[in-house]
Amino acid sequence: MNPPERESGITPANPSVHSIALVGNPNSGKSALFNRLTGAHQKVANYAGVTVEKKEGDFFLPSGQTVHVTDLPGIYSLTPLTQDEAVTRQALLDKSGETPIDFIVFVADATNLRRCMKLVLDVIALGHPMVLALNMTDLARKSGQIIDLDRLRTELGIPVIETVAIDTNGIAPLLDWLDQAINETSRTSAAHHSGSSPDSGTSFDESRRILDAVIRKNADTYTLTRKIDAIVLHPAFGIPILLGILFLMFQAVFSWAELPMEWIENGVSTTGDLLSALLPEGILRSLIVDGVIAGVGSIIVFLPQILILFFFILVLEESGYLPRAAFMLDKLMSGIGLSGHAFIPLLSSFACAVPGIMATRTIKNRKDRIITILIAPLMTCSARLPVYSLIISAFIPERNVGPFNLQGLVLFTLYVSGILAAIIVAWILNHLIGKNEYQPLLMELPSYHMPRVRNIALGLWERARVFLIRVSTVIFATSVLLWVLSTYPSPPEGATGSPIQYSFAGQLGHWLEYIVEPIGFNWQIAVALIPGMAAREIAVSALGTVYALSATGDDLSGALASFIASSWSLPTALSLLAWFVFAPQCFATLGVIRRETNSWWTMLFAMCYLFALAYLISWATYRISSLILGV
């Protein structure tokens, strides 16, 4: 069976639906325009045959017509240097009819029109119907720059429309133009370039001539952006400010989430008690209460912390601070053989290693890209957060150390441990593979923007939706499967222990205990680590299921955190934290390493070195802490 048409390119599934493509430089506002057009009616996938992310969505014009829009990867020229640029070039040059483009919307940053003018001319020369969306025109005016729109339309021979993608009504003129253009009887009359196409040899001169003609004033004012950069990019203050922001983020994960987590925990507990009272004792009640509620409920309680973490990441991204963080860390990362280009993929890995590893496609040097891929799993992804939170809340008292929350300090230490490990591994790999000549990071820093509530809300909703879908599918299925393996076979006649000890899961756990006992793990932890390979956070739901079935009588009267606090020693808890800092506890991450590198050996190397590192550090943590505490 052939794959759906939409998966193979940018063609909408319905041939009667018109298709547009967003083209432009990175940081020009393409994503903001895409989000404004599509709202929640969007999806993320990969281009056929490559692991370059694409965004697709649908929106309605004022006349009611449906338009399918694809946000092509940002490019600086039609001469591709990265996989992103190659995909965009192929989409623009494909005239076979398999991936037709009805209209190109070229999104240009009005505050820096000089950066993209040559690319505008090159795309016009391809002959597609096209409109230039001059974005961020409000910021251009504030900076003292005035663009002669009429002259620009005349010089380019295409429509030029001002947009402010972050404002509610900032794209209304573009929608009106698209509505009128799509309803034209002749597509070429709507936006087709009517002037002579500049050839590649003269386009630089042509772009300079046009810019000189249309930019009537370009005041070099000392803007607010420059004032802020004078502080946050300061050689002495920049890095401490970045560390302070990250420190605040981890403090907030615990401090702000306390109340909503308590509400969710109480709701889960009440639901479990209610179902226990309503259902007769037996297999069905055990499945629902001990399997589903104990498993799913123990993980969903961490949703507030995950959303708080993503709130900070979205604010930093929306404000324009992230590229500056990459710029500041460029020289620092050169000491371990990487450039600032690796910062954004590594930062993305704090959310999830999968998109972080995919983001390495923008790194031109292959050796740098491979090293970045290999250390990306060491960045503490959001899936680890439920595990960290469970253990920290169970063993670290909730008190302040000066103005700081002690639990937040421990969480910050775990994140820093992963970063330090990544630095050491990158340095070692760089010397083993062979050093490259340092290539400084060249990038354009966008102007600062006040984060828009709508964009933040959409980002948080998308993350919450993904999390809840995961809870209702993968985690639910895993909890049910684990309940089955933990319930059957039934204990033999006269057995005195808990039933789970005689089950398939219990038998496997006792066998694995020989392997994990040196690092302080018991058989329940060993059982929980296995389904945790599907997704790290499942380890928490697995622990909830295993301990719910392990308990006898009223042993599990409290929350999971209270139960493990009375069952584990502190060295065991610290060892498990160390394990999750380093272990490749995620099949999806290993799969994307294989796909991005096209190498089984690279994936196997990553898996082996991460497991070996996790075991070694966990062993050292358990032994040293046991010695210090006299356990």
C-alpha positions in Angstrom: 0.0 0.0 0.0 1.3 3.4 -0.9 1.9 5.9 1.9 -0.5 8.8 2.3 0.2 11.6 -0.1 0.8 14.2 2.6 3.6 12.1 4.2 5.7 12.2 1.0 6.0 15.9 0.5 4.0 19.2 1.0 1.0 18.2 -1.0 -2.2 18.3 0.9 -4.2 15.1 1.1 -7.2 16.7 -0.7 -6.1 17.9 -4.2 -8.7 20.7 -4.1 -7.0 22.2 -1.1 -4.4 24.9 -2.0 -0.9 24.5 -0.8 1.5 27.2 0.3 5.1 26.9 1.6 6.8 29.3 4.1 10.4 30.1 3.1 12.9 32.3 4.8 16.0 32.7 7.0 16.1 31.2 10.4 14.9 33.6 13.1 12.8 35.6 10.6 9.4 34.8 12.3 8.4 31.8 10.1 7.5 29.7 13.0 5.5 32.5 14.6 3.6 33.0 11.3 3.0 29.3 11.0 1.6 29.1 14.5 -0.6 32.1 13.9 -2.0 30.6 10.7 -2.6 27.1 12.0 -3.2 27.4 15.7 -3.7 23.9 17.0 -4.4 22.5 13.5 -0.8 21.4 12.9 1.4 18.3 13.0 5.1 17.5 13.1 6.6 14.8 10.9 9.8 14.0 8.9 10.4 14.5 5.2 10.3 11.3 3.3 13.7 9.5 3.5 15.4 12.0 5.8 15.1 12.9 9.5 14.5 16.6 8.9 11.5 17.9 10.9 8.7 19.5 9.0 5.6 21.3 10.3 2.4 21.0 8.4 -1.0 22.5 9.2 -4.3 23.7 7.7 -6.0 27.1 8.1 -9.1 28.8 6.7 -9.1 31.9 4.6 -11.8 34.7 5.2 -13.8 33.2 2.3 -13.8 29.8 4.0 -11.4 28.0 1.7 -9.0 25.6 3.3 -5.2 26.1 2.8 -2.5 23.6 3.6 0.7 25.2 4.8 4.2 23.7 5.2 6.9 25.5 7.2 10.1 24.6 5.2 13.4 24.6 7.1 15.1 28.0 7.4 17.9 28.6 4.8 20.4 31.3 4.0 20.9 30.4 0.4 19.9 27.9 -2.3 23.3 26.3 -2.2 22.8 23.7 0.6 25.4 23.2 3.3 23.2 21.3 5.7 20.5 18.7 5.4 17.9 21.3 6.3 18.9 23.5 3.4 19.0 20.6 1.0 15.4 19.7 1.8 14.2 23.2 1.3 16.0 23.5 -2.0 14.6 20.2 -3.2 11.1 21.3 -2.3 11.5 24.6 -4.2 13.1 23.0 -7.3 10.7 20.1 -7.6 8.5 20.9 -10.6 7.5 17.3 -11.3 4.0 17.8 -10.0 4.5 15.3 -7.1 5.0 18.1 -4.6 3.4 21.2 -6.2 3.5 24.6 -4.5 0.6 26.9 -5.3 2.2 29.9 -3.5 5.4 30.7 -1.7 5.2 33.0 1.2 8.7 34.3 1.8 9.0 35.5 5.4 11.6 38.3 5.8 12.8 40.0 8.9 12.1 43.7 8.3 14.7 44.7 10.8 17.4 43.0 8.8 16.3 43.0 5.2 19.9 43.1 4.0 20.4 39.5 5.3 17.8 37.9 3.0 17.6 40.1 -0.1 19.8 37.9 -2.3 17.8 34.8 -1.3 14.6 36.6 -2.1 15.9 37.3 -5.6 17.1 33.7 -6.0 13.7 32.3 -5.0 11.8 34.7 -7.3 14.0 33.5 -10.1 12.6 30.0 -9.6 9.3 31.2 -11.1 6.9 30.2 -8.3 3.9 32.5 -7.5 5.2 34.4 -4.5 4.5 37.0 -1.9 7.0 38.7 0.4 5.7 38.9 4.0 7.8 41.6 5.6 7.6 40.5 9.2 8.4 42.4 12.4 7.8 45.7 10.7 6.8 47.2 14.1 10.3 46.5 15.4 11.8 47.9 12.2 10.0 51.2 12.7 11.0 51.4 16.4 14.6 51.0 15.4 14.4 53.9 13.0 14.3 51.9 9.8 11.9 53.0 7.1 11.3 50.7 4.1 9.7 52.1 0.9 7.2 49.4 0.3 5.9 50.7 -3.1 9.5 50.9 -4.4 10.2 47.4 -3.1 7.2 46.0 -4.9 8.3 47.7 -8.1 11.9 46.5 -7.9 10.9 42.9 -7.1 7.8 42.6 -9.2 5.9 40.7 -6.5 3.5 41.7 -3.8 5.0 42.9 -0.5 2.9 42.8 2.6 3.7 43.9 6.1 3.0 41.4 8.9 3.5 41.2 12.6 3.1 37.5 13.2 3.0 37.6 17.0 -0.1 40.0 17.0 -3.6 38.7 16.7 -4.5 40.9 13.7 -0.9 41.2 12.4 -1.5 38.7 9.5 -4.9 39.9 8.3 -3.4 41.7 5.2 -1.6 38.5 4.2 -4.8 36.4 4.6 -6.8 38.9 2.5 -4.1 38.8 -0.2 -4.0 35.0 -0.2 -7.8 34.9 -0.4 -7.9 37.1 -3.4 -4.9 35.4 -5.1 -6.3 31.9 -4.7 -9.6 33.0 -6.1 -8.0 34.5 -9.2 -8.8 32.6 -12.4 -5.2 32.7 -13.5 -2.7 31.6 -11.0 0.2 33.3 -12.7 -1.5 36.7 -12.6 -1.8 36.5 -8.8 1.8 36.7 -7.9 4.1 35.6 -10.7 7.3 37.4 -11.1 7.0 39.6 -14.2 10.4 41.2 -14.3 13.7 39.7 -15.5 15.1 37.1 -13.2 18.6 38.1 -11.8 21.2 35.6 -12.6 23.5 34.2 -9.9 26.4 36.3 -11.1 24.7 39.6 -10.6 22.3 38.9 -7.7 24.7 40.4 -5.1 25.0 43.6 -7.0 21.3 43.6 -7.7 20.4 43.0 -4.0 22.6 45.9 -2.9 21.1 48.2 -5.5 17.5 47.3 -4.4 18.4 47.8 -0.7 19.9 51.2 -1.3 16.8 52.2 -3.2 14.2 51.0 -0.7 15.7 51.6 2.7 15.2 55.3 3.1 16.6 55.6 6.6 18.6 53.2 8.8 19.2 54.9 12.0 21.9 53.3 14.1 20.1 53.8 17.4 21.1 52.3 20.7 18.1 50.1 21.1 16.8 48.3 24.1 18.2 45.1 22.6 21.7 46.5 22.6 21.3 47.7 26.1 20.3 44.3 27.3 23.0 42.6 25.3 25.6 44.9 26.9 24.7 43.1 30.2 23.8 39.5 29.3 26.7 39.1 26.8 29.2 40.8 29.1 32.4 38.7 29.3 32.2 38.7 33.1 28.5 38.7 33.7 27.1 36.7 30.8 27.9 33.1 32.1 26.8 33.8 35.7 23.5 35.2 34.4 22.9 32.1 32.3 23.7 29.9 35.3 21.4 32.0 37.4 18.5 31.6 34.9 19.0 27.8 34.8 19.2 27.7 38.6 16.0 29.6 39.0 14.3 27.2 36.5 15.2 24.2 38.6 14.2 25.9 41.8 10.8 26.7 40.3 10.2 23.1 39.2 9.9 22.1 42.9 8.6 25.3 44.5 5.9 26.2 42.0 4.6 22.7 41.4 4.1 21.7 45.0 0.4 22.7 45.3 -0.9 21.4 41.9 1.0 18.1 42.5 -0.7 17.8 45.8 -4.1 18.3 44.2 -3.4 15.6 41.6 -2.0 13.2 44.2 -5.1 13.6 46.4 -7.3 13.1 43.3 -5.5 9.9 42.4 -5.6 8.6 45.9 -9.3 9.4 46.3 -10.1 7.7 43.0 -8.2 4.6 44.1 -10.0 4.5 47.4 -13.4 5.0 45.7 -12.8 2.2 43.2 -11.6 -0.1 45.9 -14.8 0.5 47.8 -17.1 0.1 44.8 -15.4 -3.0 43.2 -15.6 -6.4 44.8 -12.3 -7.9 45.8 -10.8 -9.9 42.9 -8.8 -9.7 39.7 -10.8 -6.8 38.2 -10.2 -4.6 41.3 -6.5 -5.5 41.4 -6.1 -4.7 37.7 -7.8 -1.3 38.0 -6.5 -0.2 41.4 -3.1 -1.9 41.6 -2.3 -1.9 37.9 -3.9 1.2 36.2 -4.4 3.6 39.1 -1.1 2.8 40.8 0.8 2.9 37.5 -0.7 5.8 35.6 -1.5 7.8 38.7 2.0 7.7 40.0 3.3 9.3 36.8 0.6 11.8 35.9 1.2 13.6 39.2 4.5 15.0 37.7 2.7 16.9 34.9 3.0 20.3 36.7 6.8 20.0 37.0 7.2 19.1 33.4 5.0 22.1 32.3 7.0 24.5 34.5 10.3 23.3 33.0 8.9 23.8 29.5 7.4 27.1 30.4 11.0 28.4 31.1 12.3 26.9 27.9 9.6 28.5 25.8 10.0 31.9 27.5 13.8 31.8 26.8 13.1 30.8 23.2 10.4 33.3 22.6 12.4 36.2 24.1 15.4 35.6 21.8 17.8 34.7 24.6 18.6 31.1 23.5 20.8 32.2 20.5 22.7 34.4 22.9 23.3 31.5 25.2 24.8 29.6 22.3 27.0 32.6 21.4 28.3 32.8 24.9 29.1 29.1 25.2 30.8 28.9 21.8 34.3 29.7 23.1 33.7 27.5 26.2 32.6 24.6 24.1 35.6 25.0 21.8 37.7 23.7 24.7 36.1 20.3 24.4 36.3 20.3 20.6 32.8 21.5 19.8 31.4 24.8 18.6 28.4 26.8 19.7 26.4 25.1 16.9 26.1 22.1 19.3 24.4 24.2 22.0 20.9 24.4 20.6 20.7 20.6 20.0 22.1 19.9 23.5 19.7 22.4 25.0 16.8 20.8 23.1 17.8 17.5 24.6 16.8 18.8 28.0 13.3 18.5 26.8 13.8 15.2 24.9 17.0 13.7 23.4 15.1 12.6 20.3 14.5 16.1 18.8 17.8 17.2 20.2 19.7 14.5 18.3 17.6 15.4 15.2 18.6 19.0 15.6 22.3 18.1 15.1 21.6 18.0 11.3 22.4 21.8 11.3 26.0 21.0 12.4 28.1 21.0 9.2 31.2 19.2 10.5 30.5 15.5 10.7 32.8 14.8 13.6 31.2 17.5 15.7 27.8 16.2 14.8 28.6 12.6 15.8 30.1 13.7 19.2 27.1 15.9 19.8 24.8 13.0 19.1 26.8 10.7 21.5 26.6 13.2 24.4 23.0 14.4 23.9 21.6 11.5 26.0 23.6 12.8 28.9 21.5 15.9 29.0 18.7 15.4 31.6 15.5 15.1 29.5 12.1 15.9 31.0 11.3 12.1 31.1 13.8 11.8 33.9 12.1 14.5 35.9 9.4 12.2 37.4 12.1 9.8 38.6 14.2 12.5 40.1 11.2 14.1 41.7 10.0 10.8 43.3 13.4 10.0 44.8 14.2 13.6 45.9 10.8 14.1 47.6 11.2 10.7 49.4 14.7 11.2 50.7 15.5 14.9 50.6 13.7 17.0 53.3 11.7 20.0 52.1 13.6 22.8 53.7 15.4 26.0 52.7 19.2 26.4 52.6 19.4 30.1 52.9 17.1 31.5 50.2 17.2 28.3 48.2 15.0 25.2 48.2 17.1 22.1 49.2 15.2 19.8 46.8 15.7 22.3 44.0 19.5 22.4 44.8 19.7 18.6 44.5 17.8 18.7 41.2 20.2 21.3 39.9 23.1 19.2 40.9 21.7 16.2 38.9 21.4 18.4 35.8 24.9 19.8 36.3 26.3 16.2 36.7 24.9 15.3 33.3 26.4 18.4 31.8 29.8 17.8 33.3 29.8 14.1 32.2 28.9 15.3 28.6 31.9 17.7 28.7 34.3 15.0 29.8 33.0 12.5 27.3 33.1 15.0 24.5 36.7 15.9 25.4 37.7 12.2 25.4 36.0 11.5 22.1 37.4 14.6 20.5 41.0 13.4 21.3 40.2 9.8 20.3 38.7 10.7 16.9 41.1 13.5 16.1 40.8 17.3 16.7 39.3 19.7 14.3 40.4 23.2 13.7 38.2 25.5 15.8 35.4 27.1 13.7 33.9 30.0 15.5 30.1 30.2 15.6 28.7 32.8 13.2 25.1 33.6 13.8 22.7 36.5 13.7 21.2 37.4 17.1 17.5 38.3 16.8 16.0 41.2 18.6 14.5 40.6 22.0 10.8 40.1 22.1 8.3 40.1 24.9 7.0 36.4 25.0 3.5 36.2 23.8 1.0 34.5 26.1 -0.7 32.8 23.2 2.5 31.2 21.9 3.5 30.1 25.4 0.1 28.6 26.0 0.1 26.8 22.7 3.6 25.3 23.5 2.5 24.2 26.9 -0.7 22.7 25.6 1.2 20.8 23.0 3.6 19.4 25.6 0.7 18.5 28.0 -1.2 16.8 25.1 1.9 14.7 24.2 2.4 13.8 27.8 -1.3 12.8 28.4 -1.3 10.8 25.1 1.8 9.0 26.3 0.1 8.4 29.7 -3.1 7.1 28.1 -1.3 4.8 25.6 2.3 3.7 26.3 2.2 4.1 30.1 -1.3 2.6 30.4 -0.4 -0.4 28.2 2.8 -0.9 30.1 1.1 -0.7 33.5 -1.5 -3.3 32.4 1.2 -5.6 30.9 3.3 -5.3 34.0 0.3 -6.1 36.2 -0.3 -9.3 34.2 3.4 -10.3 34.5 3.3 -9.4 38.2 0.1 -11.3 38.9 0.6 -14.6 37.1 1.4 -17.3 37.7 -0.4 -17.5 41.1 1.6 -18.3 44.2 1.8 -22.0 45.1 -0.3 -23.5 47.9 1.1 -22.5 51.3 3.2 -19.6 50.0 3.9 -17.0 52.7 5.4 -14.1 50.6 3.6 -11.6 48.5 2.1 -13.1 45.3 4.3 -11.0 43.0 7.4 -12.8 44.2 6.2 -16.0 42.5 5.1 -14.2 39.3 7.0 -13.9 36.0 8.0 -10.4 36.9 9.1 -11.4 40.4 11.2 -14.3 39.1 12.9 -12.1 36.5 13.5 -9.5 39.1 15.1 -12.0 41.5 17.4 -13.2 38.6 18.4 -9.6 37.7 19.0 -8.8 41.4 22.3 -10.7 41.1 23.4 -8.2 38.5 22.2 -5.0 40.2 22.8 -5.9 43.8 26.4 -4.5 43.7 25.0 -1.1 42.9 22.4 -1.3 45.7 19.3 -2.1 43.7 16.6 -4.6 44.9 14.5 -6.9 42.7 11.6 -4.4 42.6 13.9 -1.7 41.1 15.3 -4.3 38.6 11.7 -5.1 37.5 10.9 -1.4 37.1 13.9 -0.6 35.0 12.8 -3.1 32.2 9.6 -1.3 31.1 11.4 1.9 31.8 13.4 1.3 28.6 10.3 2.2 26.6 10.3 5.6 28.3 12.2 6.7 31.4 9.2 8.0 33.3 7.5 4.6 33.0 10.0 3.4 35.7 7.9 5.4 38.2 4.6 3.9 37.2 6.3 0.5 37.2 7.5 1.0 40.7 3.9 2.0 41.7 2.5 -1.2 40.2 5.3 -3.5 41.6 5.1 -2.1 45.1 1.3 -2.0 45.1 1.4 -5.8 44.4 4.3 -6.4 46.7 2.6 -4.9 49.7 0.7 -7.0 52.1 -2.1 -5.8 54.4 -1.9 -2.0 55.0 1.8 -1.7 54.1 1.0 0.6 51.1 -1.2 3.0 53.0 0.6 6.1 51.8 2.0 7.5 48.6 4.8 5.8 46.7 7.3 8.3 47.9 6.5 7.5 51.5 6.7 3.8 50.8 10.1 3.8 49.2 11.5 6.1 51.8 10.8 3.4 54.4 12.0 0.6 52.1 15.2 1.8 50.6 18.4 3.1 52.1 19.7 6.5 51.2 22.7 5.0 49.3 20.3 3.0 47.2 18.3 6.1 46.4 21.5 8.0 45.5 22.7 5.1 43.3 19.4 5.1 41.4 19.6 8.8 40.8 23.2 8.3 39.4 21.9 5.5 37.2 19.2 7.7 35.6 21.7 10.5 35.0 23.8 8.3 32.8 21.9 5.2 31.6 20.4 5.1 28.0 17.1 4.2 29.5 15.1 4.9 26.3 14.7 2.8 23.2 13.5 5.9 21.2 16.8 7.7 21.8 18.9 4.7 20.7 16.6 4.3 17.6 17.1 7.9 16.5 20.9 7.6 17.0 20.8 4.7 14.6 18.7 6.6 12.1 20.6 9.9 12.2 24.0 8.3 11.9 22.9 5.5 9.6 25.2 3.3 11.7 24.4 0.3 14.0 27.9 0.5 15.4 27.4 4.1 16.6 24.2 3.1 18.3 25.8 0.1 19.9 28.8 2.2 21.1 26.4 4.8 22.6 24.4 2.1 24.4 27.5 0.3 25.7 29.4 3.3 26.9 26.3 4.8 28.6 25.4 1.6 30.4 29.0 1.0 31.5 29.2 4.6 32.7 25.9 4.4 34.6 26.9 1.1 36.3 30.4 2.4 37.3 29.1 5.7 38.7 26.2 4.0 40.5 28.6 1.5 42.0 30.9 4.2 43.2 28.0 6.3 44.5 26.5 3.4 46.4 29.8 2.2 47.9 31.1 5.7 48.9 27.7 6.8 50.4 27.4 3.5 52.3 30.9 4.0 53.7 30.2 7.6 54.7 26.8 6.8 56.3 27.9 3.6 57.8 25.0 1.6 56.2 
